Amino acid sequence: MASKQDKELVSALKRLIFIYGDKGGVGKSAVARLLLDLYRTESVPCQAIDSDTSNADLYRCYKRVGDKAQEIVSGAPDAVERVDFTVRGEADYLIDSLGDYSELILVDLPARSRDAFTTFIRELDLLNVATESGYRVTIIHVLGKTRSSVSALKDVVELCGDGADYVVVKNLLFGEAHTFTRYDASQTRKKVIEQLGGVELNLQEMFWTSWDVIEDNDLPFCWAADAQRTILQRSQRTRAYRWLADMTEEVKKASKYLGLGE
């Protein structure tokens, strides 16, 4: 078991966080939005990057959300960058500019980015370069129930090993946590959780009446849940508020890997 000193050291490191998933529709961007919502609300400095060129939800919903979840002033640069990780070389500047970024960098990878992401890690020696710049890599894998979803996690774990930290998210839209049997029975889970100290989280489903309004209007979760600025009906806002509060507590189970302290 890690000592208190070890845990404090891990928590203190700067973080380069990649949100990863094998296919579209597993909830990857929802997790990215939830995390950035938390960082903005709690005034945690974070450089956010949306690399999903076909469905840039993180950019659309959070490009104008700044510190303390306030709208950034007119004329200021967008609060979310856009970078295409699927084009070889497009994201190289991220490595070249690591020292210029804040202590927390959040990257929402596009769907079906397994090959592009693993190539990026290998070619640019990502883990060592990050370490040299004082960063520790966190890989958040948003899990579906398919074999390919577990395989995608296996690939990145075999490539990175103990050079990265892992958070595995079960999207309960696809069923209760205990029904992710393919993953639960896998050697990959055993390695991630038992050997590498990974953390598992459950992404709850938000009731559709609230979710649809948020999606249709590109709303940040914090604004949707705020009684003073929301456009949701009272019942919709209350559901969104309760979901956000519950998910904030869930996310904090992995605080040490997410730049949120212990």
ABEGO torsion letter per residue (X at the ends): XBBAAAAAAAAABBBBBBBBBABBGAGAAAAAAAAAAAAAAAGBBBBBBBABAABBAAAAAAAABBBGGBBBBBGBBBABBBBBAABBGAAAAAAAAAAABBABBBBBBBBGAAAAAAAAAAAAGAAAAAAAAGBBBBBBBBBBABAAAAAAAAAAAAAAEAABBBBBBBBAAAEBAAABAAAAABAAAAAAAAAAGBBBBBBBBBBAAAAAAAAAAGBBAAAAABAAABABBAAAAAAAAAAAAAAAAAAAAAAAAAGAEX
